[in-house]
Amino acid sequence: MSKPCDGAKTEWPELVGRTIKEAEEKIKADRPDLKVVIVPVGSVVTQEVDLNRVRVWVDTVAEVPKIG
């Protein structure tokens, strides 16, 4: 797991396979200073590095899509 010089966590491999909510809560608990951004796999995103952002890439539909 990679960590910057101050020892703050920068990766969460243990969250692979967890729900979006679980991932977001864990990242915020570990690093409340970061902004968590949920991104569907295949989305176009900017390439700039933002040391205050964590992107959580998701690729599954968790519930049945429906009108209303």
PDB file of N, H, CA, C and O in Angstrom:
ATOM      1  N   MET A   1       0.858  -1.171   0.000  1.00  0.00           N
ATOM      2  CA  MET A   1       0.000   0.000   0.000  1.00  0.00           C
ATOM      3  C   MET A   1       0.903   1.232   0.000  1.00  0.00           C
ATOM      4  O   MET A   1       1.852   1.305   0.780  1.00  0.00           O
ATOM      5  N   SER A   2       0.617   2.181  -0.856  1.00  0.00           N
ATOM      6  H   SER A   2      -0.155   2.122  -1.489  1.00  0.00           H
ATOM      7  CA  SER A   2       1.471   3.349  -0.939  1.00  0.00           C
ATOM      8  C   SER A   2       1.032   4.416   0.055  1.00  0.00           C
ATOM      9  O   SER A   2      -0.158   4.632   0.287  1.00  0.00           O
ATOM     10  N   LYS A   3       2.014   5.065   0.624  1.00  0.00           N
ATOM     11  H   LYS A   3       2.981   4.890   0.435  1.00  0.00           H
ATOM     12  CA  LYS A   3       1.753   6.125   1.597  1.00  0.00           C
ATOM     13  C   LYS A   3       2.728   7.265   1.349  1.00  0.00           C
ATOM     14  O   LYS A   3       3.892   7.025   1.031  1.00  0.00           O
ATOM     15  N   PRO A   4       2.266   8.509   1.490  1.00  0.00           N
ATOM     16  CA  PRO A   4       3.199   9.628   1.378  1.00  0.00           C
ATOM     17  C   PRO A   4       4.077   9.682   2.619  1.00  0.00           C
ATOM     18  O   PRO A   4       3.914   8.887   3.544  1.00  0.00           O
ATOM     19  N   CYS A   5       4.999  10.615   2.627  1.00  0.00           N
ATOM     20  H   CYS A   5       5.131  11.261   1.875  1.00  0.00           H
ATOM     21  CA  CYS A   5       5.961  10.734   3.721  1.00  0.00           C
ATOM     22  C   CYS A   5       5.313  10.886   5.087  1.00  0.00           C
ATOM     23  O   CYS A   5       5.891  10.444   6.080  1.00  0.00           O
ATOM     24  N   ASP A   6       4.132  11.496   5.179  1.00  0.00           N
ATOM     25  H   ASP A   6       3.663  11.856   4.373  1.00  0.00           H
ATOM     26  CA  ASP A   6       3.499  11.715   6.483  1.00  0.00           C
ATOM     27  C   ASP A   6       2.754  10.474   6.986  1.00  0.00           C
ATOM     28  O   ASP A   6       2.191  10.503   8.080  1.00  0.00           O
ATOM     29  N   GLY A   7       2.740   9.390   6.211  1.00  0.00           N
ATOM     30  H   GLY A   7       3.198   9.366   5.322  1.00  0.00           H
ATOM     31  CA  GLY A   7       2.107   8.152   6.645  1.00  0.00           C
ATOM     32  C   GLY A   7       0.610   8.086   6.408  1.00  0.00           C
ATOM     33  O   GLY A   7      -0.016   7.090   6.771  1.00  0.00           O
ATOM     34  N   ALA A   8       0.012   9.108   5.812  1.00  0.00           N
ATOM     35  H   ALA A   8       0.520   9.917   5.516  1.00  0.00           H
ATOM     36  CA  ALA A   8      -1.429   9.102   5.542  1.00  0.00           C
ATOM     37  C   ALA A   8      -1.753   8.091   4.445  1.00  0.00           C
ATOM     38  O   ALA A   8      -0.982   7.928   3.499  1.00  0.00           O
ATOM     39  N   LYS A   9      -2.872   7.424   4.571  1.00  0.00           N
ATOM     40  H   LYS A   9      -3.498   7.556   5.339  1.00  0.00           H
ATOM     41  CA  LYS A   9      -3.285   6.400   3.626  1.00  0.00           C
ATOM     42  C   LYS A   9      -3.629   7.023   2.277  1.00  0.00           C
ATOM     43  O   LYS A   9      -4.264   8.076   2.214  1.00  0.00           O
ATOM     44  N   THR A  10      -3.202   6.360   1.189  1.00  0.00           N
ATOM     45  H   THR A  10      -2.687   5.505   1.240  1.00  0.00           H
ATOM     46  CA  THR A  10      -3.460   6.866  -0.161  1.00  0.00           C
ATOM     47  C   THR A  10      -4.159   5.854  -1.054  1.00  0.00           C
ATOM     48  O   THR A  10      -4.572   6.205  -2.159  1.00  0.00           O
ATOM     49  N   GLU A  11      -4.305   4.610  -0.612  1.00  0.00           N
ATOM     50  H   GLU A  11      -3.970   4.325   0.285  1.00  0.00           H
ATOM     51  CA  GLU A  11      -4.970   3.570  -1.387  1.00  0.00           C
ATOM     52  C   GLU A  11      -5.800   2.697  -0.461  1.00  0.00           C
ATOM     53  O   GLU A  11      -5.475   2.535   0.716  1.00  0.00           O
ATOM     54  N   TRP A  12      -6.885   2.131  -1.009  1.00  0.00           N
ATOM     55  H   TRP A  12      -7.149   2.263  -1.964  1.00  0.00           H
ATOM     56  CA  TRP A  12      -7.793   1.295  -0.222  1.00  0.00           C
ATOM     57  C   TRP A  12      -8.107   0.008  -0.982  1.00  0.00           C
ATOM     58  O   TRP A  12      -9.255  -0.179  -1.387  1.00  0.00           O
ATOM     59  N   PRO A  13      -7.146  -0.881  -1.193  1.00  0.00           N
ATOM     60  CA  PRO A  13      -7.409  -2.120  -1.946  1.00  0.00           C
ATOM     61  C   PRO A  13      -8.427  -3.025  -1.258  1.00  0.00           C
ATOM     62  O   PRO A  13      -9.057  -3.852  -1.918  1.00  0.00           O
ATOM     63  N   GLU A  14      -8.595  -2.885   0.032  1.00  0.00           N
ATOM     64  H   GLU A  14      -8.083  -2.213   0.567  1.00  0.00           H
ATOM     65  CA  GLU A  14      -9.556  -3.707   0.772  1.00  0.00           C
ATOM     66  C   GLU A  14     -11.004  -3.376   0.430  1.00  0.00           C
ATOM     67  O   GLU A  14     -11.915  -4.102   0.829  1.00  0.00           O
ATOM     68  N   LEU A  15     -11.224  -2.288  -0.305  1.00  0.00           N
ATOM     69  H   LEU A  15     -10.484  -1.699  -0.630  1.00  0.00           H
ATOM     70  CA  LEU A  15     -12.588  -1.879  -0.651  1.00  0.00           C
ATOM     71  C   LEU A  15     -13.077  -2.464  -1.973  1.00  0.00           C
ATOM     72  O   LEU A  15     -14.248  -2.300  -2.317  1.00  0.00           O
ATOM     73  N   VAL A  16     -12.216  -3.136  -2.712  1.00  0.00           N
ATOM     74  H   VAL A  16     -11.265  -3.269  -2.433  1.00  0.00           H
ATOM     75  CA  VAL A  16     -12.641  -3.755  -3.968  1.00  0.00           C
ATOM     76  C   VAL A  16     -13.724  -4.783  -3.647  1.00  0.00           C
ATOM     77  O   VAL A  16     -13.530  -5.657  -2.803  1.00  0.00           O
ATOM     78  N   GLY A  17     -14.858  -4.672  -4.324  1.00  0.00           N
ATOM     79  H   GLY A  17     -15.016  -3.961  -5.010  1.00  0.00           H
ATOM     80  CA  GLY A  17     -15.978  -5.574  -4.112  1.00  0.00           C
ATOM     81  C   GLY A  17     -16.983  -5.092  -3.075  1.00  0.00           C
ATOM     82  O   GLY A  17     -18.038  -5.706  -2.911  1.00  0.00           O
ATOM     83  N   ARG A  18     -16.679  -4.015  -2.377  1.00  0.00           N
ATOM     84  H   ARG A  18     -15.822  -3.517  -2.510  1.00  0.00           H
ATOM     85  CA  ARG A  18     -17.601  -3.451  -1.378  1.00  0.00           C
ATOM     86  C   ARG A  18     -18.611  -2.546  -2.069  1.00  0.00           C
ATOM     87  O   ARG A  18     -18.462  -2.228  -3.249  1.00  0.00           O
ATOM     88  N   THR A  19     -19.636  -2.134  -1.334  1.00  0.00           N
ATOM     89  H   THR A  19     -19.757  -2.393  -0.376  1.00  0.00           H
ATOM     90  CA  THR A  19     -20.618  -1.208  -1.907  1.00  0.00           C
ATOM     91  C   THR A  19     -20.006   0.185  -2.010  1.00  0.00           C
ATOM     92  O   THR A  19     -19.003   0.499  -1.369  1.00  0.00           O
ATOM     93  N   ILE A  20     -20.642   1.004  -2.833  1.00  0.00           N
ATOM     94  H   ILE A  20     -21.457   0.749  -3.354  1.00  0.00           H
ATOM     95  CA  ILE A  20     -20.183   2.387  -2.981  1.00  0.00           C
ATOM     96  C   ILE A  20     -20.253   3.091  -1.629  1.00  0.00           C
ATOM     97  O   ILE A  20     -19.331   3.812  -1.247  1.00  0.00           O
ATOM     98  N   LYS A  21     -21.338   2.881  -0.921  1.00  0.00           N
ATOM     99  H   LYS A  21     -22.087   2.296  -1.231  1.00  0.00           H
ATOM    100  CA  LYS A  21     -21.512   3.522   0.387  1.00  0.00           C
ATOM    101  C   LYS A  21     -20.412   3.102   1.357  1.00  0.00           C
ATOM    102  O   LYS A  21     -19.844   3.945   2.052  1.00  0.00           O
ATOM    103  N   GLU A  22     -20.108   1.805   1.410  1.00  0.00           N
ATOM    104  H   GLU A  22     -20.569   1.121   0.846  1.00  0.00           H
ATOM    105  CA  GLU A  22     -19.045   1.322   2.293  1.00  0.00           C
ATOM    106  C   GLU A  22     -17.705   1.949   1.927  1.00  0.00           C
ATOM    107  O   GLU A  22     -16.945   2.369   2.800  1.00  0.00           O
ATOM    108  N   ALA A  23     -17.426   2.007   0.636  1.00  0.00           N
ATOM    109  H   ALA A  23     -18.043   1.666  -0.073  1.00  0.00           H
ATOM    110  CA  ALA A  23     -16.156   2.582   0.188  1.00  0.00           C
ATOM    111  C   ALA A  23     -16.058   4.053   0.563  1.00  0.00           C
ATOM    112  O   ALA A  23     -15.039   4.503   1.087  1.00  0.00           O
ATOM    113  N   GLU A  24     -17.108   4.786   0.294  1.00  0.00           N
ATOM    114  H   GLU A  24     -17.936   4.421  -0.132  1.00  0.00           H
ATOM    115  CA  GLU A  24     -17.108   6.216   0.605  1.00  0.00           C
ATOM    116  C   GLU A  24     -16.950   6.458   2.106  1.00  0.00           C
ATOM    117  O   GLU A  24     -16.176   7.321   2.520  1.00  0.00           O
ATOM    118  N   GLU A  25     -17.674   5.704   2.911  1.00  0.00           N
ATOM    119  H   GLU A  25     -18.303   5.003   2.576  1.00  0.00           H
ATOM    120  CA  GLU A  25     -17.588   5.873   4.375  1.00  0.00           C
ATOM    121  C   GLU A  25     -16.201   5.544   4.904  1.00  0.00           C
ATOM    122  O   GLU A  25     -15.683   6.258   5.763  1.00  0.00           O
ATOM    123  N   LYS A  26     -15.587   4.464   4.401  1.00  0.00           N
ATOM    124  H   LYS A  26     -16.008   3.884   3.703  1.00  0.00           H
ATOM    125  CA  LYS A  26     -14.266   4.059   4.866  1.00  0.00           C
ATOM    126  C   LYS A  26     -13.215   5.099   4.489  1.00  0.00           C
ATOM    127  O   LYS A  26     -12.377   5.467   5.311  1.00  0.00           O
ATOM    128  N   ILE A  27     -13.263   5.571   3.244  1.00  0.00           N
ATOM    129  H   ILE A  27     -13.944   5.272   2.576  1.00  0.00           H
ATOM    130  CA  ILE A  27     -12.285   6.576   2.813  1.00  0.00           C
ATOM    131  C   ILE A  27     -12.435   7.841   3.645  1.00  0.00           C
ATOM    132  O   ILE A  27     -11.441   8.411   4.094  1.00  0.00           O
ATOM    133  N   LYS A  28     -13.676   8.284   3.854  1.00  0.00           N
ATOM    134  H   LYS A  28     -14.483   7.821   3.489  1.00  0.00           H
ATOM    135  CA  LYS A  28     -13.900   9.496   4.657  1.00  0.00           C
ATOM    136  C   LYS A  28     -13.480   9.302   6.107  1.00  0.00           C
ATOM    137  O   LYS A  28     -13.003  10.242   6.743  1.00  0.00           O
ATOM    138  N   ALA A  29     -13.654   8.087   6.640  1.00  0.00           N
ATOM    139  H   ALA A  29     -14.042   7.323   6.124  1.00  0.00           H
ATOM    140  CA  ALA A  29     -13.229   7.811   8.016  1.00  0.00           C
ATOM    141  C   ALA A  29     -11.703   7.859   8.127  1.00  0.00           C
ATOM    142  O   ALA A  29     -11.158   8.395   9.092  1.00  0.00           O
ATOM    143  N   ASP A  30     -11.021   7.291   7.127  1.00  0.00           N
ATOM    144  H   ASP A  30     -11.464   6.855   6.343  1.00  0.00           H
ATOM    145  CA  ASP A  30      -9.561   7.272   7.138  1.00  0.00           C
ATOM    146  C   ASP A  30      -8.961   8.631   6.814  1.00  0.00           C
ATOM    147  O   ASP A  30      -7.952   9.031   7.396  1.00  0.00           O
ATOM    148  N   ARG A  31      -9.590   9.340   5.876  1.00  0.00           N
ATOM    149  H   ARG A  31     -10.409   9.015   5.403  1.00  0.00           H
ATOM    150  CA  ARG A  31      -9.040  10.615   5.402  1.00  0.00           C
ATOM    151  C   ARG A  31     -10.158  11.631   5.206  1.00  0.00           C
ATOM    152  O   ARG A  31     -10.576  11.874   4.073  1.00  0.00           O
ATOM    153  N   PRO A  32     -10.653  12.233   6.301  1.00  0.00           N
ATOM    154  CA  PRO A  32     -11.748  13.206   6.181  1.00  0.00           C
ATOM    155  C   PRO A  32     -11.369  14.450   5.383  1.00  0.00           C
ATOM    156  O   PRO A  32     -12.239  15.240   5.016  1.00  0.00           O
ATOM    157  N   ASP A  33     -10.085  14.626   5.115  1.00  0.00           N
ATOM    158  H   ASP A  33      -9.379  13.984   5.413  1.00  0.00           H
ATOM    159  CA  ASP A  33      -9.614  15.779   4.353  1.00  0.00           C
ATOM    160  C   ASP A  33      -9.826  15.618   2.851  1.00  0.00           C
ATOM    161  O   ASP A  33      -9.633  16.575   2.101  1.00  0.00           O
ATOM    162  N   LEU A  34     -10.218  14.428   2.398  1.00  0.00           N
ATOM    163  H   LEU A  34     -10.374  13.651   3.007  1.00  0.00           H
ATOM    164  CA  LEU A  34     -10.352  14.163   0.967  1.00  0.00           C
ATOM    165  C   LEU A  34     -11.790  14.277   0.477  1.00  0.00           C
ATOM    166  O   LEU A  34     -12.740  14.047   1.226  1.00  0.00           O
ATOM    167  N   LYS A  35     -11.929  14.637  -0.791  1.00  0.00           N
ATOM    168  H   LYS A  35     -11.157  14.824  -1.399  1.00  0.00           H
ATOM    169  CA  LYS A  35     -13.229  14.640  -1.456  1.00  0.00           C
ATOM    170  C   LYS A  35     -13.344  13.313  -2.210  1.00  0.00           C
ATOM    171  O   LYS A  35     -12.468  12.975  -3.006  1.00  0.00           O
ATOM    172  N   VAL A  36     -14.418  12.561  -1.963  1.00  0.00           N
ATOM    173  H   VAL A  36     -15.130  12.835  -1.316  1.00  0.00           H
ATOM    174  CA  VAL A  36     -14.644  11.286  -2.629  1.00  0.00           C
ATOM    175  C   VAL A  36     -15.583  11.520  -3.817  1.00  0.00           C
ATOM    176  O   VAL A  36     -16.671  12.073  -3.658  1.00  0.00           O
ATOM    177  N   VAL A  37     -15.151  11.094  -5.002  1.00  0.00           N
ATOM    178  H   VAL A  37     -14.267  10.645  -5.131  1.00  0.00           H
ATOM    179  CA  VAL A  37     -15.929  11.283  -6.221  1.00  0.00           C
ATOM    180  C   VAL A  37     -16.256   9.904  -6.796  1.00  0.00           C
ATOM    181  O   VAL A  37     -15.348   9.127  -7.093  1.00  0.00           O
ATOM    182  N   ILE A  38     -17.537   9.596  -6.953  1.00  0.00           N
ATOM    183  H   ILE A  38     -18.274  10.227  -6.711  1.00  0.00           H
ATOM    184  CA  ILE A  38     -17.978   8.335  -7.525  1.00  0.00           C
ATOM    185  C   ILE A  38     -18.048   8.493  -9.039  1.00  0.00           C
ATOM    186  O   ILE A  38     -18.701   9.411  -9.537  1.00  0.00           O
ATOM    187  N   VAL A  39     -17.373   7.597  -9.782  1.00  0.00           N
ATOM    188  H   VAL A  39     -16.842   6.852  -9.378  1.00  0.00           H
ATOM    189  CA  VAL A  39     -17.276   7.720 -11.235  1.00  0.00           C
ATOM    190  C   VAL A  39     -17.622   6.382 -11.891  1.00  0.00           C
ATOM    191  O   VAL A  39     -16.988   5.370 -11.593  1.00  0.00           O
ATOM    192  N   PRO A  40     -18.616   6.365 -12.777  1.00  0.00           N
ATOM    193  CA  PRO A  40     -18.904   5.129 -13.514  1.00  0.00           C
ATOM    194  C   PRO A  40     -17.734   4.773 -14.435  1.00  0.00           C
ATOM    195  O   PRO A  40     -17.173   5.649 -15.092  1.00  0.00           O
ATOM    196  N   VAL A  41     -17.368   3.488 -14.484  1.00  0.00           N
ATOM    197  H   VAL A  41     -17.824   2.776 -13.951  1.00  0.00           H
ATOM    198  CA  VAL A  41     -16.303   3.040 -15.373  1.00  0.00           C
ATOM    199  C   VAL A  41     -16.652   3.449 -16.798  1.00  0.00           C
ATOM    200  O   VAL A  41     -17.793   3.297 -17.234  1.00  0.00           O
ATOM    201  N   GLY A  42     -15.672   3.964 -17.513  1.00  0.00           N
ATOM    202  H   GLY A  42     -14.746   4.087 -17.158  1.00  0.00           H
ATOM    203  CA  GLY A  42     -15.886   4.405 -18.889  1.00  0.00           C
ATOM    204  C   GLY A  42     -16.169   5.891 -19.015  1.00  0.00           C
ATOM    205  O   GLY A  42     -16.201   6.426 -20.123  1.00  0.00           O
ATOM    206  N   SER A  43     -16.374   6.560 -17.888  1.00  0.00           N
ATOM    207  H   SER A  43     -16.348   6.125 -16.988  1.00  0.00           H
ATOM    208  CA  SER A  43     -16.626   7.998 -17.921  1.00  0.00           C
ATOM    209  C   SER A  43     -15.368   8.751 -18.329  1.00  0.00           C
ATOM    210  O   SER A  43     -14.251   8.319 -18.044  1.00  0.00           O
ATOM    211  N   VAL A  44     -15.559   9.860 -18.985  1.00  0.00           N
ATOM    212  H   VAL A  44     -16.467  10.211 -19.216  1.00  0.00           H
ATOM    213  CA  VAL A  44     -14.453  10.740 -19.333  1.00  0.00           C
ATOM    214  C   VAL A  44     -14.195  11.645 -18.139  1.00  0.00           C
ATOM    215  O   VAL A  44     -15.110  12.297 -17.636  1.00  0.00           O
ATOM    216  N   VAL A  45     -12.953  11.682 -17.689  1.00  0.00           N
ATOM    217  H   VAL A  45     -12.210  11.152 -18.097  1.00  0.00           H
ATOM    218  CA  VAL A  45     -12.576  12.529 -16.560  1.00  0.00           C
ATOM    219  C   VAL A  45     -11.349  13.342 -16.930  1.00  0.00           C
ATOM    220  O   VAL A  45     -10.617  12.996 -17.858  1.00  0.00           O
ATOM    221  N   THR A  46     -11.133  14.412 -16.206  1.00  0.00           N
ATOM    222  H   THR A  46     -11.727  14.693 -15.453  1.00  0.00           H
ATOM    223  CA  THR A  46      -9.944  15.225 -16.434  1.00  0.00           C
ATOM    224  C   THR A  46      -8.716  14.453 -15.963  1.00  0.00           C
ATOM    225  O   THR A  46      -8.821  13.560 -15.122  1.00  0.00           O
ATOM    226  N   GLN A  47      -7.569  14.797 -16.502  1.00  0.00           N
ATOM    227  H   GLN A  47      -7.485  15.523 -17.185  1.00  0.00           H
ATOM    228  CA  GLN A  47      -6.337  14.079 -16.203  1.00  0.00           C
ATOM    229  C   GLN A  47      -5.467  14.747 -15.140  1.00  0.00           C
ATOM    230  O   GLN A  47      -4.414  14.223 -14.777  1.00  0.00           O
ATOM    231  N   GLU A  48      -5.905  15.900 -14.641  1.00  0.00           N
ATOM    232  H   GLU A  48      -6.760  16.327 -14.935  1.00  0.00           H
ATOM    233  CA  GLU A  48      -5.061  16.580 -13.663  1.00  0.00           C
ATOM    234  C   GLU A  48      -5.036  15.812 -12.339  1.00  0.00           C
ATOM    235  O   GLU A  48      -6.002  15.151 -11.959  1.00  0.00           O
ATOM    236  N   VAL A  49      -3.916  15.922 -11.666  1.00  0.00           N
ATOM    237  H   VAL A  49      -3.131  16.459 -11.975  1.00  0.00           H
ATOM    238  CA  VAL A  49      -3.757  15.296 -10.356  1.00  0.00           C
ATOM    239  C   VAL A  49      -4.329  16.241  -9.311  1.00  0.00           C
ATOM    240  O   VAL A  49      -4.004  17.428  -9.301  1.00  0.00           O
ATOM    241  N   ASP A  50      -5.176  15.721  -8.435  1.00  0.00           N
ATOM    242  H   ASP A  50      -5.440  14.757  -8.443  1.00  0.00           H
ATOM    243  CA  ASP A  50      -5.748  16.499  -7.334  1.00  0.00           C
ATOM    244  C   ASP A  50      -5.502  15.712  -6.058  1.00  0.00           C
ATOM    245  O   ASP A  50      -6.155  14.695  -5.824  1.00  0.00           O
ATOM    246  N   LEU A  51      -4.586  16.160  -5.244  1.00  0.00           N
ATOM    247  H   LEU A  51      -4.055  16.986  -5.434  1.00  0.00           H
ATOM    248  CA  LEU A  51      -4.205  15.442  -4.030  1.00  0.00           C
ATOM    249  C   LEU A  51      -5.265  15.510  -2.944  1.00  0.00           C
ATOM    250  O   LEU A  51      -5.077  14.962  -1.858  1.00  0.00           O
ATOM    251  N   ASN A  52      -6.381  16.181  -3.228  1.00  0.00           N
ATOM    252  H   ASN A  52      -6.533  16.626  -4.110  1.00  0.00           H
ATOM    253  CA  ASN A  52      -7.494  16.258  -2.278  1.00  0.00           C
ATOM    254  C   ASN A  52      -8.706  15.455  -2.751  1.00  0.00           C
ATOM    255  O   ASN A  52      -9.796  15.588  -2.194  1.00  0.00           O
ATOM    256  N   ARG A  53      -8.515  14.612  -3.792  1.00  0.00           N
ATOM    257  H   ARG A  53      -7.630  14.504  -4.245  1.00  0.00           H
ATOM    258  CA  ARG A  53      -9.633  13.877  -4.385  1.00  0.00           C
ATOM    259  C   ARG A  53      -9.288  12.390  -4.483  1.00  0.00           C
ATOM    260  O   ARG A  53      -8.153  12.012  -4.771  1.00  0.00           O
ATOM    261  N   VAL A  54     -10.307  11.559  -4.234  1.00  0.00           N
ATOM    262  H   VAL A  54     -11.229  11.866  -4.001  1.00  0.00           H
ATOM    263  CA  VAL A  54     -10.211  10.120  -4.478  1.00  0.00           C
ATOM    264  C   VAL A  54     -11.351   9.765  -5.416  1.00  0.00           C
ATOM    265  O   VAL A  54     -12.512  10.056  -5.127  1.00  0.00           O
ATOM    266  N   ARG A  55     -11.027   9.142  -6.529  1.00  0.00           N
ATOM    267  H   ARG A  55     -10.084   8.905  -6.764  1.00  0.00           H
ATOM    268  CA  ARG A  55     -12.064   8.675  -7.443  1.00  0.00           C
ATOM    269  C   ARG A  55     -12.355   7.212  -7.142  1.00  0.00           C
ATOM    270  O   ARG A  55     -11.441   6.391  -7.063  1.00  0.00           O
ATOM    271  N   VAL A  56     -13.631   6.894  -6.974  1.00  0.00           N
ATOM    272  H   VAL A  56     -14.373   7.561  -7.038  1.00  0.00           H
ATOM    273  CA  VAL A  56     -14.073   5.524  -6.773  1.00  0.00           C
ATOM    274  C   VAL A  56     -14.765   5.104  -8.067  1.00  0.00           C
ATOM    275  O   VAL A  56     -15.848   5.593  -8.387  1.00  0.00           O
ATOM    276  N   TRP A  57     -14.132   4.194  -8.810  1.00  0.00           N
ATOM    277  H   TRP A  57     -13.251   3.796  -8.551  1.00  0.00           H
ATOM    278  CA  TRP A  57     -14.646   3.745 -10.099  1.00  0.00           C
ATOM    279  C   TRP A  57     -15.616   2.596  -9.875  1.00  0.00           C
ATOM    280  O   TRP A  57     -15.273   1.611  -9.221  1.00  0.00           O
ATOM    281  N   VAL A  58     -16.825   2.717 -10.413  1.00  0.00           N
ATOM    282  H   VAL A  58     -17.103   3.517 -10.945  1.00  0.00           H
ATOM    283  CA  VAL A  58     -17.851   1.688 -10.233  1.00  0.00           C
ATOM    284  C   VAL A  58     -18.336   1.190 -11.589  1.00  0.00           C
ATOM    285  O   VAL A  58     -18.356   1.938 -12.566  1.00  0.00           O
ATOM    286  N   ASP A  59     -18.735  -0.108 -11.637  1.00  0.00           N
ATOM    287  H   ASP A  59     -18.719  -0.716 -10.843  1.00  0.00           H
ATOM    288  CA  ASP A  59     -19.152  -0.656 -12.919  1.00  0.00           C
ATOM    289  C   ASP A  59     -20.329  -1.620 -12.848  1.00  0.00           C
ATOM    290  O   ASP A  59     -20.568  -2.371 -13.794  1.00  0.00           O
ATOM    291  N   THR A  60     -21.058  -1.612 -11.757  1.00  0.00           N
ATOM    292  H   THR A  60     -20.864  -1.002 -10.989  1.00  0.00           H
ATOM    293  CA  THR A  60     -22.213  -2.508 -11.674  1.00  0.00           C
ATOM    294  C   THR A  60     -23.483  -1.738 -11.327  1.00  0.00           C
ATOM    295  O   THR A  60     -23.438  -0.689 -10.685  1.00  0.00           O
ATOM    296  N   VAL A  61     -24.591  -2.271 -11.758  1.00  0.00           N
ATOM    297  H   VAL A  61     -24.628  -3.123 -12.280  1.00  0.00           H
ATOM    298  CA  VAL A  61     -25.893  -1.708 -11.397  1.00  0.00           C
ATOM    299  C   VAL A  61     -26.354  -2.461 -10.153  1.00  0.00           C
ATOM    300  O   VAL A  61     -26.508  -3.682 -10.186  1.00  0.00           O
ATOM    301  N   ALA A  62     -26.573  -1.740  -9.062  1.00  0.00           N
ATOM    302  H   ALA A  62     -26.449  -0.748  -9.035  1.00  0.00           H
ATOM    303  CA  ALA A  62     -26.890  -2.372  -7.785  1.00  0.00           C
ATOM    304  C   ALA A  62     -28.390  -2.614  -7.598  1.00  0.00           C
ATOM    305  O   ALA A  62     -28.785  -3.513  -6.855  1.00  0.00           O
ATOM    306  N   GLU A  63     -29.215  -1.825  -8.263  1.00  0.00           N
ATOM    307  H   GLU A  63     -28.894  -1.096  -8.867  1.00  0.00           H
ATOM    308  CA  GLU A  63     -30.667  -1.965  -8.145  1.00  0.00           C
ATOM    309  C   GLU A  63     -31.302  -1.875  -9.529  1.00  0.00           C
ATOM    310  O   GLU A  63     -30.684  -1.386 -10.475  1.00  0.00           O
ATOM    311  N   VAL A  64     -32.530  -2.346  -9.637  1.00  0.00           N
ATOM    312  H   VAL A  64     -33.032  -2.742  -8.868  1.00  0.00           H
ATOM    313  CA  VAL A  64     -33.243  -2.309 -10.905  1.00  0.00           C
ATOM    314  C   VAL A  64     -33.558  -0.864 -11.284  1.00  0.00           C
ATOM    315  O   VAL A  64     -34.221  -0.166 -10.517  1.00  0.00           O
ATOM    316  N   PRO A  65     -33.102  -0.401 -12.442  1.00  0.00           N
ATOM    317  CA  PRO A  65     -33.467   0.936 -12.888  1.00  0.00           C
ATOM    318  C   PRO A  65     -34.968   0.970 -13.194  1.00  0.00           C
ATOM    319  O   PRO A  65     -35.497   0.058 -13.829  1.00  0.00           O
ATOM    320  N   LYS A  66     -35.648   2.022 -12.741  1.00  0.00           N
ATOM    321  H   LYS A  66     -35.219   2.763 -12.225  1.00  0.00           H
ATOM    322  CA  LYS A  66     -37.078   2.136 -13.016  1.00  0.00           C
ATOM    323  C   LYS A  66     -37.507   3.597 -13.044  1.00  0.00           C
ATOM    324  O   LYS A  66     -36.862   4.460 -12.449  1.00  0.00           O
ATOM    325  N   ILE A  67     -38.577   3.851 -13.728  1.00  0.00           N
ATOM    326  H   ILE A  67     -39.101   3.150 -14.212  1.00  0.00           H
ATOM    327  CA  ILE A  67     -39.112   5.208 -13.839  1.00  0.00           C
ATOM    328  C   ILE A  67     -39.758   5.600 -12.532  1.00  0.00           C
ATOM    329  O   ILE A  67     -40.369   4.776 -11.851  1.00  0.00           O
ATOM    330  N   GLY A  68     -39.616   6.876 -12.185  1.00  0.00           N
ATOM    331  H   GLY A  68     -39.119   7.545 -12.738  1.00  0.00           H
ATOM    332  CA  GLY A  68     -40.318   7.384 -11.028  1.00  0.00           C
ATOM    333  C   GLY A  68     -39.432   7.702  -9.961  1.00  0.00           C
ATOM    334  O   GLY A  68     -39.875   8.146  -8.902  1.00  0.00           O
TER     335      GLY A  68
END
